[in-house]
């Protein structure tokens, strides 16, 4: 019995340790990108319905560390998936990002973070990037 209690306590500690910490700045200071008329270089592929923020070689968008962007897109519907491709220069090669550098925020309070017009994306990592965003229907 004592061994079972230790196991339950240990599993509870592991579960608490694996919980994602709350980032109080997630929804503060959101930067609107392209919401006032589009993003120069962005495009919507009529055949696939995929929206991209820039061509492969750029120029890519500034994507500062610890920043949330409201990325206005041209899909006309909420995207089914969001990809973040980032590098250290405004033009040139980029690599797909995962984890804290590519957080899609589903909601800020009662305001939806993923809509038919925009997506909230957070660079929660400690590195400044230039990014290419790909939104798929």
PEPETA-V99700 format. One record per helix or strand of 3 or more residues. SS is the DSSP state (h for helix, s for strand). FROM is the first residue (numbers start at 1). TO is the last residue. If there is no record, write none. Layout:
SS,FROM,TO + SS,FROM,TO
//
This chain:
h,2,18 + s,31,33 + s,61,63 + s,67,72 + s,81,87 + h,99,101 + s,118,123 + s,129,136
//
